[in-house]
Amino acid sequence: MRDVEVRADGELPVTIALARRVPVTVRVAEGLRGAYLVTARGETHPIDAVIADGKPVLVPANAPFAFRIDAESERGARYVSFDAPPATPVELRPFAPARVQLRIVDAQGKPARAVVSLAEGREASFDAEDPDPDEPPPEPNTDARGNCELTTELRGMASVTVRPLVPGHRTLRTRVSLPEQADEARIDLGTLTLLATAAPRLRVSFADGSPAKGELTLLRPGLQVRGPLAADGGWDGIAPLAGDRVHVQFEEPEREVDDAMPSTLLPLDAQLTGDGPWSLRQGSGTIVFDVQDDFGLRPDGGVIVFEDQQFSLADRRELRGVPDRDLEFFVGAESCDSVRVRLALAPNEQRRVDVVLKRRP
C-alpha cells in the first residue's frame, strides 16, 4: 500500500501516510455476532459482514491490533490481541462457561439430594416458596455423594440457592464470588451443610410468641437481601452474621379498625450480636399520642418521629408493637415548637401520652 499525495492548485502538496494492511483469515463460532477489529489508534471496525462473505480481514501489518467480541452479554466483551499478524487463521469464540462445584450434606453430614441453582448477586430478594401441587417434583442435580456441578456465564457476586429434597431441612442461600471471564474457569465452593427445619439461624416471633409473618431485610455493608419469613418465622435467606442489621416489616393481623384514630404497627429493627442462632421478638407495647396546642386546639401538619420513621398526626395516633426499652420520640406541627418525649414501656403495657405543643408567636 502506497502513501497518497494530495496537491491543490497552487498549494504545497500534503502527503497522507496510509498504514499497510495484510489479510488474515478469521473464523468465528457458529451463531457468533458482534465481532470488531480494534487498532492501536483506537479505531473500531465491524467485521461480521466480511467474515460472513468468506473474505479475509485486513489488519495492520506493523502495529498491534485486537479482535473484540461483544456477544458476551453476561460476562462482558472478549479481546483477542496480537502484536503482529498471525500466520495461521484466527478462531474467535466466546469464553467457555465457568464451572461451579459444590457438595451438599444434611445436618448429620450425609449426602443430600437437592436442587441447586445460581442467580445474579444483584437479585437481592426472593419470594415465598409455594410449590405447585399439579407440577411434578423437581429432579435433583446432586449425585449420590451430594456432589453438584453447574455451568454459568455469570461473573462477580452471585447467589447460590439449595432447595433440599430430603424432609426436615431448610432452603439454604449463600453468596459466592465467581471468577472473572476466562476459558475453563472453575471454582470449588466446598461442602454446604443444610440446616434442620427446627433450627434456623434467625427466627422472628410476634409479641405473643407465635411465628411472625412478614418481610425481613438483612443489611450488611455492600449487601441488602429481602425476603419473606418462613411459616415458622425462620429466615431462609443469606446466612446472617454478627453485626448485620435486620429490619422486619410485620404483616398486619386482622383487627377492628378505629377510623377516628390512625394506627401503625411498628417494624422491628435490630443489630445481631454474638455467635447466634438469633431469636427476635416483636415489641408488645402500645402508645396512643394525643396532641393539641397550648390553646387546646388540634394543630395542623402534625408529625411523630421515632428513630428513622415518621408518622403523620392529625390529633391522635396509635403505635403498636412498641419495644419495651428506653424510647425517644419527637412530636411537632406547623407553627408549633417541637417536643421531645422520652419514656420506657413495660412488657404488654398500653399507655396514653398527652402532648401540648406551644404555638409560636
C-alpha positions as CSV (number, residue, x, y, z in Angstrom):
1,M,0.0,0.0,0.0
2,R,1.5,3.4,-1.0
3,D,1.2,6.8,0.5
4,V,-1.2,9.3,-1.1
5,E,-0.1,12.7,-2.1
6,V,-2.8,15.4,-2.3
7,R,-2.0,18.7,-4.1
8,A,-4.4,21.6,-4.6
9,D,-3.7,24.1,-7.4
10,G,-1.0,26.5,-6.4
11,E,-0.7,24.9,-2.9
12,L,2.1,22.8,-1.3
13,P,1.5,19.1,-1.5
14,V,0.1,17.2,1.5
15,T,1.2,13.6,2.0
16,I,-1.1,11.2,3.8
17,A,0.7,8.1,5.1
18,L,-1.5,5.0,4.8
19,A,-0.8,2.1,7.2
20,R,0.0,-1.0,5.4
21,R,-2.5,-3.8,5.9
22,V,-2.4,-7.6,5.3
23,P,-5.2,-10.1,5.0
24,V,-5.9,-12.5,7.9
25,T,-8.4,-15.4,7.8
26,V,-10.8,-15.1,10.7
27,R,-13.3,-17.9,11.7
28,V,-16.0,-17.4,14.3
29,A,-18.1,-19.8,16.4
30,E,-21.4,-20.7,14.9
31,G,-24.0,-18.1,15.6
32,L,-21.5,-15.6,16.9
33,R,-22.2,-11.9,16.1
34,G,-20.6,-8.7,17.2
35,A,-17.0,-9.1,16.1
36,Y,-14.8,-6.0,15.6
37,L,-11.2,-5.1,14.6
38,V,-9.7,-2.7,17.1
39,T,-6.5,-0.9,16.1
40,A,-3.8,0.7,18.3
41,R,-5.1,4.1,17.4
42,G,-8.5,3.2,18.9
43,E,-10.3,2.7,15.6
44,T,-13.1,0.1,15.7
45,H,-14.3,-1.6,12.5
46,P,-17.2,-4.1,12.4
47,I,-16.1,-7.3,10.6
48,D,-19.2,-9.5,10.8
49,A,-20.1,-8.9,7.1
50,V,-16.5,-9.6,5.9
51,I,-16.4,-12.9,7.8
52,A,-19.9,-13.9,6.5
53,D,-18.8,-13.3,2.9
54,G,-15.8,-15.6,3.5
55,K,-13.3,-12.8,2.9
56,P,-10.1,-12.2,4.9
57,V,-9.9,-9.3,7.3
58,L,-7.3,-6.6,6.6
59,V,-5.3,-6.0,9.7
60,P,-2.3,-3.6,10.4
61,A,0.9,-5.1,9.2
62,N,3.3,-3.2,11.6
63,A,1.2,-2.3,14.6
64,P,-0.6,-4.1,17.4
65,F,-4.4,-4.8,17.0
66,A,-7.1,-6.9,18.5
67,F,-10.4,-8.6,17.7
68,R,-13.3,-7.8,20.1
69,I,-16.3,-10.0,20.6
70,D,-19.4,-8.2,22.0
71,A,-21.5,-11.3,22.2
72,E,-20.7,-11.8,25.9
73,S,-24.0,-10.5,27.3
74,E,-23.3,-11.7,30.8
75,R,-19.5,-11.8,31.0
76,G,-18.6,-8.7,29.1
77,A,-16.6,-8.2,25.8
78,R,-13.7,-10.5,24.9
79,Y,-10.5,-9.3,23.3
80,V,-8.0,-11.4,21.3
81,S,-4.9,-9.3,20.9
82,F,-1.9,-9.6,18.5
83,D,1.4,-7.7,18.3
84,A,1.8,-8.8,14.6
85,P,-0.4,-10.5,12.1
86,P,-0.7,-14.2,12.8
87,A,0.5,-16.8,10.2
88,T,-2.5,-19.1,10.9
89,P,-6.3,-18.5,10.9
90,V,-7.7,-16.8,14.0
91,E,-10.5,-18.6,15.8
92,L,-12.9,-16.3,17.6
93,R,-15.3,-17.8,20.1
94,P,-17.0,-16.8,23.4
95,F,-15.5,-17.6,26.7
96,A,-16.4,-21.1,27.9
97,P,-18.9,-21.0,30.8
98,A,-17.4,-21.1,34.3
99,R,-17.8,-24.4,36.2
100,V,-19.0,-24.2,39.8
101,Q,-18.6,-27.3,42.0
102,L,-20.0,-27.9,45.5
103,R,-21.2,-30.7,47.7
104,I,-24.4,-30.8,49.7
105,V,-24.8,-32.7,53.0
106,D,-27.6,-32.8,55.5
107,A,-27.5,-31.8,59.2
108,Q,-25.9,-35.2,60.0
109,G,-23.2,-34.8,57.4
110,K,-24.7,-37.3,55.0
111,P,-25.0,-36.6,51.2
112,A,-28.3,-34.9,50.5
113,R,-30.5,-34.8,47.4
114,A,-31.2,-31.1,46.4
115,V,-31.9,-28.7,43.6
116,V,-29.0,-26.2,43.3
117,S,-29.3,-23.0,41.3
118,L,-27.3,-19.9,40.6
119,A,-28.5,-16.3,40.2
120,E,-27.1,-12.8,39.8
121,G,-25.9,-11.2,43.0
122,R,-28.0,-8.1,42.1
123,E,-31.1,-10.2,42.6
124,A,-31.2,-9.3,46.3
125,S,-34.7,-10.5,47.0
126,F,-36.6,-13.8,46.9
127,D,-40.2,-14.9,47.1
128,A,-42.1,-17.3,49.2
129,E,-41.8,-20.9,48.0
130,D,-45.2,-22.3,47.2
131,P,-44.8,-25.5,45.2
132,D,-47.5,-26.1,42.6
133,P,-49.2,-29.4,43.5
134,D,-50.0,-30.0,39.9
135,E,-46.4,-29.9,38.8
136,P,-44.1,-33.0,39.2
137,P,-41.5,-32.7,41.9
138,P,-38.2,-31.2,40.7
139,E,-35.3,-33.6,39.9
140,P,-32.2,-33.2,42.0
141,N,-29.0,-32.1,40.3
142,T,-26.8,-33.6,43.1
143,D,-25.4,-37.1,42.7
144,A,-25.3,-40.0,45.2
145,R,-22.4,-38.4,47.0
146,G,-24.1,-35.0,47.2
147,N,-21.8,-33.5,44.5
148,C,-23.1,-30.9,42.1
149,E,-21.5,-29.1,39.1
150,L,-23.1,-26.1,37.5
151,T,-22.0,-24.1,34.5
152,T,-22.7,-20.4,34.3
153,E,-21.8,-17.3,32.3
154,L,-22.3,-15.1,35.4
155,R,-19.3,-13.3,36.9
156,G,-18.6,-11.4,40.1
157,M,-21.1,-11.7,43.0
158,A,-23.8,-14.3,42.7
159,S,-26.1,-16.2,45.0
160,V,-26.5,-20.0,45.3
161,T,-29.9,-21.4,46.3
162,V,-30.1,-25.0,47.6
163,R,-33.6,-26.5,47.9
164,P,-33.3,-29.8,49.7
165,L,-35.5,-32.7,48.6
166,V,-34.9,-34.6,51.8
167,P,-37.5,-33.9,54.5
168,G,-36.7,-32.0,57.7
169,H,-34.3,-29.4,56.1
170,R,-34.4,-25.8,55.2
171,T,-33.7,-24.0,52.0
172,L,-30.1,-22.6,52.0
173,R,-28.9,-19.5,50.3
174,T,-25.4,-18.2,50.2
175,R,-23.4,-15.5,48.3
176,V,-20.4,-16.5,46.2
177,S,-17.8,-14.6,44.2
178,L,-17.5,-16.1,40.7
179,P,-14.2,-15.8,38.7
180,E,-13.7,-13.2,36.0
181,Q,-14.0,-14.1,32.4
182,A,-11.6,-16.8,31.3
183,D,-11.6,-20.1,29.5
184,E,-12.1,-23.1,31.7
185,A,-12.6,-21.0,34.8
186,R,-13.5,-23.2,37.8
187,I,-14.5,-22.6,41.4
188,D,-15.0,-25.1,44.2
189,L,-17.4,-24.0,46.9
190,G,-16.6,-26.9,49.1
191,T,-19.3,-28.5,51.3
192,L,-22.5,-26.7,52.2
193,T,-24.4,-28.1,55.2
194,L,-28.2,-27.9,55.3
195,L,-29.9,-26.7,58.4
196,A,-32.6,-28.8,60.1
197,T,-36.1,-27.4,59.8
198,A,-36.4,-26.8,63.5
199,A,-33.0,-24.9,63.7
200,P,-33.0,-21.7,61.6
201,R,-30.1,-19.4,62.3
202,L,-32.5,-16.5,62.7
203,R,-36.1,-16.7,63.9
204,V,-38.7,-13.9,64.4
205,S,-41.8,-14.1,66.5
206,F,-44.8,-11.9,67.2
207,A,-45.2,-10.4,70.7
208,D,-47.3,-13.4,71.8
209,G,-44.5,-15.8,70.9
210,S,-46.2,-17.1,67.7
211,P,-44.2,-17.3,64.5
212,A,-44.1,-13.9,62.8
213,K,-45.4,-13.2,59.3
214,G,-43.9,-10.5,57.2
215,E,-40.8,-9.5,55.2
216,L,-37.3,-9.3,56.5
217,T,-34.5,-7.2,55.1
218,L,-30.9,-8.1,56.1
219,L,-28.4,-5.3,55.8
220,R,-24.6,-5.6,55.7
221,P,-22.0,-3.3,54.1
222,G,-22.3,-3.8,50.4
223,L,-25.3,-6.2,50.8
224,Q,-29.0,-5.9,51.2
225,V,-31.2,-9.0,50.9
226,R,-35.0,-9.0,51.3
227,G,-37.4,-11.9,51.5
228,P,-40.4,-13.4,53.4
229,L,-40.2,-15.1,56.7
230,A,-40.9,-18.9,56.6
231,A,-44.1,-20.3,58.1
232,D,-42.2,-20.9,61.4
233,G,-40.9,-17.4,61.5
234,G,-37.4,-18.5,60.3
235,W,-35.2,-16.7,57.9
236,D,-34.1,-18.8,54.9
237,G,-32.2,-16.0,53.1
238,I,-28.4,-15.4,53.2
239,A,-26.9,-16.7,56.4
240,P,-26.8,-13.9,59.0
241,L,-23.7,-12.8,60.7
242,A,-22.9,-10.9,63.9
243,G,-23.1,-7.2,63.1
244,D,-25.8,-7.5,60.5
245,R,-28.8,-5.2,60.8
246,V,-32.2,-6.7,60.5
247,H,-35.4,-4.9,59.6
248,V,-38.7,-6.8,59.8
249,Q,-42.0,-5.4,58.4
250,F,-44.7,-7.4,60.1
251,E,-47.9,-8.5,58.3
252,E,-50.9,-6.6,59.8
253,P,-53.1,-9.0,61.7
254,E,-56.9,-8.8,61.2
255,R,-58.4,-6.4,63.8
256,E,-61.2,-3.9,64.3
257,V,-60.1,-0.6,62.9
258,D,-60.9,2.7,64.6
259,D,-61.4,5.1,61.7
260,A,-61.2,8.0,64.2
261,M,-57.6,7.1,65.2
262,P,-54.9,6.0,62.7
263,S,-52.9,3.1,63.9
264,T,-49.5,1.9,62.9
265,L,-47.7,-1.4,63.5
266,L,-44.0,-0.6,64.1
267,P,-41.4,-2.7,62.3
268,L,-38.6,-4.4,64.2
269,D,-35.1,-3.1,63.8
270,A,-32.2,-4.9,65.5
271,Q,-28.4,-5.4,65.1
272,L,-27.3,-9.0,65.6
273,T,-24.6,-9.6,68.2
274,G,-22.9,-12.8,69.4
275,D,-22.5,-16.0,67.5
276,G,-26.2,-16.9,67.0
277,P,-28.5,-18.5,66.4
278,W,-30.7,-15.4,67.0
279,S,-34.3,-15.1,68.1
280,L,-36.0,-11.7,67.7
281,R,-39.4,-10.8,69.2
282,Q,-41.8,-8.1,68.2
283,G,-42.4,-5.4,70.8
284,S,-45.6,-5.8,72.9
285,G,-46.3,-2.2,73.9
286,T,-48.9,0.3,72.6
287,I,-48.8,4.1,72.8
288,V,-51.5,6.5,71.9
289,F,-50.4,10.1,71.3
290,D,-53.0,12.8,71.9
291,V,-51.7,16.1,70.7
292,Q,-53.1,19.7,71.0
293,D,-51.6,23.2,71.2
294,D,-51.5,25.4,74.2
295,F,-54.8,26.9,73.2
296,G,-56.5,23.5,73.3
297,L,-56.7,23.3,69.5
298,R,-55.7,20.5,67.2
299,P,-52.6,21.6,65.3
300,D,-52.2,21.2,61.5
301,G,-49.5,19.2,59.9
302,G,-48.5,17.2,63.0
303,V,-45.8,14.5,62.8
304,I,-44.3,11.9,65.2
305,V,-40.7,11.0,64.6
306,F,-39.3,7.7,66.0
307,E,-35.8,6.7,65.1
308,D,-35.8,6.8,61.3
309,Q,-39.6,6.7,60.9
310,Q,-42.1,9.5,60.6
311,F,-45.8,9.3,61.1
312,S,-48.4,11.9,60.2
313,L,-50.6,13.2,63.0
314,A,-54.0,14.9,62.9
315,D,-54.8,14.7,66.6
316,R,-54.3,11.2,67.8
317,R,-52.0,8.4,66.6
318,E,-51.7,4.8,67.9
319,L,-48.4,3.0,67.6
320,R,-48.4,-0.8,68.2
321,G,-45.5,-3.2,68.5
322,V,-43.5,-0.8,70.6
323,P,-40.4,-2.4,72.2
324,D,-40.1,-2.4,76.0
325,R,-37.0,-0.3,76.3
326,D,-36.0,3.3,76.7
327,L,-37.7,5.2,73.8
328,E,-37.4,8.8,72.4
329,F,-40.0,10.5,70.2
330,F,-40.2,13.9,68.6
331,V,-43.6,15.5,68.1
332,G,-44.2,18.6,66.1
333,A,-46.7,20.5,64.0
334,E,-46.9,23.6,61.8
335,S,-46.4,26.9,63.6
336,C,-45.5,25.0,66.9
337,D,-42.4,24.2,68.7
338,S,-41.4,20.5,68.7
339,V,-41.4,18.4,71.9
340,R,-39.2,15.5,72.8
341,V,-40.9,12.7,74.6
342,R,-38.8,10.2,76.5
343,L,-40.4,7.1,78.1
344,A,-39.9,3.4,78.7
345,L,-42.7,0.8,78.5
346,A,-43.1,-2.4,80.5
347,P,-43.9,-5.6,78.5
348,N,-47.5,-5.5,77.2
349,E,-48.0,-2.0,78.6
350,Q,-50.6,0.3,76.9
351,R,-50.0,4.0,77.6
352,R,-51.6,7.2,76.5
353,V,-49.3,10.2,76.1
354,D,-50.8,13.7,76.1
355,V,-48.6,16.2,74.3
356,V,-49.1,20.0,74.4
357,L,-47.3,22.0,71.7
358,K,-46.5,25.6,72.2
359,R,-47.7,27.9,69.4
360,R,-45.0,30.2,68.0
361,P,-45.9,33.9,68.1
